[in-house]
Amino acid sequence: MVALVRQFVECESPSDDAAAVNRFVELVSDTIAPYATVRTFPGGRSGKHAVCEMRLPGRRKSGRILVLGHSDTVWPMGTLRSMPFRRADGRLWGPGVFDMKAGIVFFLFAVRALRELDIPVPSKVALQLNGDEEVGSQSSRALTENNAARSKAVLVLEPGTGLTGKVKTARKGVGDFHIEVRGKAAHAGLDFQTGASAILELARQIECISAFAQPQRGITVNAGVISGGTRSNVVAAEARAQIDMRVLRLKDAVRLEKRFRSLRPRDRRCSIEISGGLNRPPMERSAGTVRLFRTAQKLAREIGVELEESLSGGGSDGNFTAALGIPTLDGLGAVGEGAHAAHESILINRMADRTALLAKLLAAV
């Protein structure tokens, strides 16, 4: 398993390099070929997506389980030079090892175990790997939703929460808004009064938008990127901002979108244009997901692991499947820390039990 994790990590696959993502998809396809039928789908500017129909023991199959993963990472090509794969301090380190190449390895070994032990699996099982998850899943979303709609449960190979490996039964929904303000340029010294500052107007709007946040209800609004103006002695004619929105409930997203759309300029000489919206619906903690978690919790206890659940502020492709009403259990991948950070790593001593749990879930659901 360690050797395959290393092979996957050292096959770099940044989201913005379609050729690199395709190389990784081919590597996974070659690895899984002895026990799966693999189909690939175009990903537009992103790398291709893969759907692998598994060949598992058991003559009668009822329904289907969709297993979700992604092949892209946030790390640019060449990151291995400064952040090489290594094994040290009871961990495996390297770009993408935690998010989420180790999770894919766990699934492959779970399938191998079921086949080698001839354990019957009551459902059809399909692994879907998306090539654009880290950049919003625009080209893969329809494929994910189509496959989820024909499945009775979805298991997501994203990493667990914290160093105990809590699975995720809820995730916040994610929205992105872009605000463009247009004012009127003027010389800041000679003709200040005739100018209408787009930067000043944007600052006022950001103050208003920031008040949309209600952290106690799981609603956060963050102005993450702002830009505007040309020179310090020119009243700015243009300014813009990128806003991140997170919500626990879909109804809150609908309400917030209306508030964004209703923004009006304080200075009537300025104009405001709002674009964007909800990118990933929230993964709400549904009754079906809770039942799936209880099953996983029982199976984990059989191998001496006390499994806990968590809420995540980040999104995944599991948000899409849960929003369709399909029971979705997320965070079944690696246990470790440092997603998108230089200390990205996984715990070696949690590789076996996570793999076993995946195998037991496939045999039980």
C-alpha positions in Angstrom: 0.0 0.0 0.0 2.8 2.4 0.8 4.4 1.7 -2.5 1.2 2.4 -4.4 0.6 5.6 -2.4 4.1 6.7 -3.4 3.5 5.9 -7.0 0.2 8.0 -7.0 1.8 10.9 -5.2 4.8 11.0 -7.5 2.4 11.2 -10.5 1.7 14.9 -10.0 -1.8 16.0 -11.1 -2.6 19.7 -10.6 -6.1 20.8 -11.6 -4.8 23.3 -14.2 -2.7 20.7 -16.1 -5.1 18.5 -18.0 -2.3 16.3 -19.4 -1.0 15.7 -15.9 -4.4 14.8 -14.6 -4.9 12.4 -17.6 -1.6 10.7 -16.8 -2.8 10.0 -13.2 -6.2 8.8 -14.5 -4.3 6.4 -16.8 -2.2 5.2 -13.9 -5.2 4.5 -11.7 -7.0 2.8 -14.7 -4.0 0.5 -15.3 -3.9 -0.4 -11.6 -7.6 -1.2 -11.4 -7.9 -2.8 -14.8 -7.7 -6.5 -13.5 -10.9 -6.1 -11.6 -12.9 -3.2 -13.2 -14.2 -1.9 -16.5 -13.0 1.7 -16.9 -14.7 4.4 -19.0 -13.4 7.9 -19.3 -15.2 11.2 -20.0 -13.9 14.5 -21.3 -13.3 17.2 -18.8 -13.1 20.2 -21.0 -10.2 22.4 -19.9 -9.7 20.0 -16.9 -8.4 16.5 -17.1 -10.7 13.6 -18.0 -13.0 11.9 -15.5 -13.2 8.1 -15.0 -15.9 5.7 -14.0 -14.8 2.3 -13.0 -17.4 -0.5 -12.7 -16.0 -3.0 -10.2 -16.1 -6.8 -10.6 -16.8 -8.1 -7.1 -17.9 -11.4 -5.6 -21.6 -12.2 -5.2 -24.0 -13.4 -7.9 -27.0 -11.3 -7.1 -26.6 -7.5 -7.1 -29.3 -5.2 -5.9 -28.8 -1.5 -6.5 -25.5 0.3 -6.7 -23.0 2.1 -4.5 -21.2 5.1 -5.9 -17.7 5.7 -4.6 -16.4 9.2 -5.2 -12.9 10.5 -5.5 -10.9 13.1 -7.4 -7.7 12.9 -9.3 -6.6 16.5 -9.2 -4.6 18.3 -6.5 -4.0 21.9 -5.6 -0.2 21.5 -6.0 1.6 22.9 -9.1 3.8 20.7 -11.3 7.3 20.5 -9.8 6.1 20.6 -6.1 7.9 17.3 -5.5 11.2 19.0 -5.8 10.5 21.0 -2.6 8.0 18.7 -1.0 9.1 15.1 -2.0 7.3 12.0 -1.0 8.8 10.6 2.2 8.2 8.2 5.0 9.1 9.5 8.5 7.7 9.9 12.0 5.0 7.3 11.4 3.6 9.2 8.4 3.7 9.4 4.7 4.3 12.9 3.4 3.9 14.6 0.0 1.6 16.7 -2.2 -1.8 15.2 -2.5 -1.1 12.2 -0.2 -3.9 13.3 2.3 -6.2 15.0 -0.2 -6.8 12.5 -1.6 -4.6 10.0 -3.3 -4.2 7.7 -0.3 -8.0 7.4 -0.1 -8.0 6.0 -3.7 -5.4 3.5 -2.7 -7.5 2.4 0.3 -10.4 1.7 -1.9 -8.4 -0.3 -4.4 -7.0 -2.5 -1.6 -10.5 -2.9 -0.1 -11.7 -4.2 -3.5 -8.7 -6.5 -3.7 -9.4 -7.9 -0.2 -13.1 -8.6 -1.0 -12.0 -10.4 -4.2 -9.2 -12.4 -2.6 -11.3 -13.4 0.4 -14.3 -14.1 -1.9 -16.6 -12.0 0.3 -20.0 -11.4 -1.5 -20.9 -7.8 -2.2 -24.7 -7.3 -2.5 -24.6 -4.2 -4.7 -22.9 -3.1 -7.8 -20.0 -0.7 -7.1 -18.7 2.1 -9.2 -15.7 4.3 -8.5 -15.9 7.8 -10.1 -12.8 9.9 -10.2 -13.3 13.6 -11.1 -10.5 15.7 -12.6 -11.7 19.1 -11.5 -12.9 18.8 -7.9 -10.4 21.2 -6.5 -11.5 23.9 -8.9 -15.3 23.6 -8.5 -16.3 20.5 -10.4 -17.9 22.4 -13.2 -17.4 19.7 -15.9 -17.9 16.7 -13.6 -20.9 17.8 -11.7 -23.5 16.5 -14.2 -21.7 13.1 -14.4 -21.7 12.9 -10.6 -25.3 13.8 -10.2 -26.4 11.4 -12.9 -24.5 8.5 -11.4 -25.6 9.4 -7.8 -29.3 9.5 -8.9 -29.0 5.8 -9.9 -27.3 4.8 -6.7 -28.6 3.9 -3.2 -25.7 5.3 -1.3 -22.5 7.3 -1.9 -19.2 6.8 -0.2 -16.6 9.7 -0.5 -12.9 9.0 -0.3 -12.0 12.5 1.0 -9.8 12.5 4.1 -11.3 12.3 7.6 -11.5 15.1 10.1 -8.7 15.5 12.6 -6.2 12.9 13.7 -8.9 10.6 14.9 -10.4 10.4 11.4 -14.0 11.5 12.0 -16.2 10.9 9.0 -18.3 13.7 7.6 -22.1 13.6 7.8 -22.5 17.3 6.9 -20.7 19.9 4.9 -21.3 23.6 4.4 -22.5 24.8 1.0 -20.1 27.1 -0.8 -20.8 30.2 -2.9 -18.6 32.6 -4.8 -19.7 36.1 -5.7 -17.9 38.7 -7.8 -18.7 42.4 -7.3 -17.7 44.9 -9.9 -18.1 48.6 -9.1 -17.8 51.4 -11.7 -17.3 55.0 -10.6 -16.0 58.1 -12.3 -12.3 58.9 -12.7 -10.9 62.3 -11.8 -7.6 63.9 -10.8 -7.4 63.5 -7.0 -5.8 66.9 -6.5 -7.2 69.2 -9.3 -10.7 67.8 -9.7 -11.4 65.6 -6.6 -15.1 66.6 -6.2 -16.2 65.5 -9.6 -14.8 62.0 -9.1 -16.8 59.1 -7.8 -14.5 56.5 -6.2 -15.3 52.9 -7.0 -12.9 51.9 -4.3 -14.8 53.9 -1.6 -18.1 52.5 -2.9 -16.7 48.9 -2.8 -15.4 49.4 0.8 -18.9 50.5 1.8 -20.4 47.5 0.1 -17.9 45.1 1.8 -18.9 46.5 5.2 -22.5 45.8 4.3 -21.8 42.3 3.0 -19.7 41.4 6.0 -22.8 42.0 8.2 -24.5 39.1 6.3 -22.4 36.6 8.3 -24.0 34.8 11.2 -21.4 32.4 12.5 -23.7 31.1 15.2 -25.9 29.7 12.4 -23.0 28.5 10.3 -23.1 31.4 7.9 -19.8 33.0 6.9 -19.1 35.7 4.3 -15.6 36.6 3.5 -14.2 39.3 1.1 -11.0 37.3 0.1 -9.7 39.3 -2.9 -10.1 43.0 -3.7 -8.5 45.2 -6.4 -9.1 48.5 -8.1 -7.8 51.8 -9.2 -4.8 52.8 -11.3 -2.7 55.4 -9.4 -2.9 57.0 -6.0 -3.5 60.5 -7.6 -6.6 59.2 -9.6 -10.0 58.8 -8.1 -10.7 55.1 -9.0 -13.1 54.4 -11.8 -13.2 50.7 -11.2 -12.9 48.3 -8.2 -13.8 44.6 -7.7 -14.0 42.0 -5.0 -14.3 38.2 -4.7 -16.6 37.0 -1.9 -16.7 33.5 -0.4 -20.0 32.4 1.2 -20.6 29.3 3.4 -23.9 28.0 4.6 -25.2 25.0 6.5 -28.7 25.1 5.0 -29.9 25.5 1.5 -32.6 28.0 2.6 -29.9 30.3 4.0 -28.1 30.2 0.6 -31.3 31.2 -1.2 -31.9 34.1 1.3 -28.3 35.3 1.0 -28.3 35.2 -2.8 -31.3 37.6 -2.7 -29.4 39.9 -0.4 -26.4 40.0 -2.7 -28.7 40.7 -5.7 -30.4 43.5 -3.9 -27.2 45.5 -3.2 -27.4 49.1 -4.5 -24.7 51.8 -4.7 -24.5 54.3 -1.8 -23.1 56.8 -4.2 -25.6 57.1 -7.1 -22.8 58.1 -9.5 -21.5 54.5 -9.1 -22.9 51.3 -10.5 -22.6 47.8 -9.2 -22.7 44.5 -11.0 -23.1 41.2 -9.1 -22.3 37.8 -10.5 -21.8 34.3 -9.2 -23.8 32.4 -6.6 -23.9 29.0 -4.9 -21.3 26.6 -6.3 -21.9 23.6 -4.0 -25.2 23.1 -2.2 -24.8 22.2 1.5 -24.5 18.6 2.5 -27.2 18.6 5.2 -27.3 15.9 7.8 -30.1 13.8 6.5 -31.8 10.7 8.1 -30.4 8.5 5.3 -26.9 9.7 5.9 -27.2 9.2 9.6 -28.3 5.6 9.0 -25.3 5.1 6.8 -23.1 6.5 9.5 -24.6 4.2 12.1 -23.8 1.2 9.9 -20.2 2.4 9.5 -19.9 3.0 13.2 -21.1 -0.5 14.0 -18.7 -2.0 11.4 -15.8 0.1 12.8 -16.4 -1.2 16.3 -16.0 -4.8 15.0 -12.4 -3.9 14.1 -11.7 -2.0 17.3 -12.3 1.6 16.1 -14.7 4.1 17.6 -15.9 6.1 14.6 -17.2 9.7 15.1 -18.9 12.1 12.9 -18.2 15.7 12.0 -19.3 18.8 10.2 -16.9 20.3 7.7 -16.7 23.9 6.5 -15.3 22.8 3.2 -17.1 21.3 0.3 -16.7 18.2 -1.8 -18.5 16.3 -4.6 -20.5 14.7 -1.8 -22.3 18.0 -1.5 -23.9 17.4 -4.9 -25.0 13.8 -4.1 -26.4 14.6 -0.7 -28.4 17.5 -2.2 -30.2 14.9 -4.4 -31.3 13.1 -1.3 -28.9 10.2 -1.7 -27.4 8.9 1.6 -23.8 10.2 1.5 -21.0 9.4 3.9 -17.9 11.5 3.4 -14.4 11.6 4.9 -13.8 7.8 4.5 -10.2 8.3 3.2 -7.0 8.9 5.0 -6.4 10.0 8.6 -3.8 12.8 8.8 -3.6 16.6 8.4 -2.3 19.4 6.3 -4.6 19.4 3.3 -3.4 22.1 0.8 -0.5 22.8 3.2 3.3 22.0 3.3 2.8 19.6 6.2 0.3 17.4 4.3 0.7 13.9 5.6 -1.2 10.7 6.6 -0.8 8.3 9.6 0.6 5.0 8.5 -1.0 3.1 11.4 -4.5 4.1 10.2 -4.2 2.8 6.7 -5.3 -0.7 7.5 -8.4 0.0 9.5 -9.7 2.6 7.0 -9.2 0.1 4.2 -11.0 -2.6 6.2 -13.9 -0.2 7.0 -14.3 0.5 3.3 -14.4 -3.2 2.5 -16.9 -3.9 5.2 -19.2 -1.1 4.1 -19.1 -2.4 0.5 -20.1 -5.8 1.8 -22.8 -4.5 4.1 -24.7 -1.8 2.2 
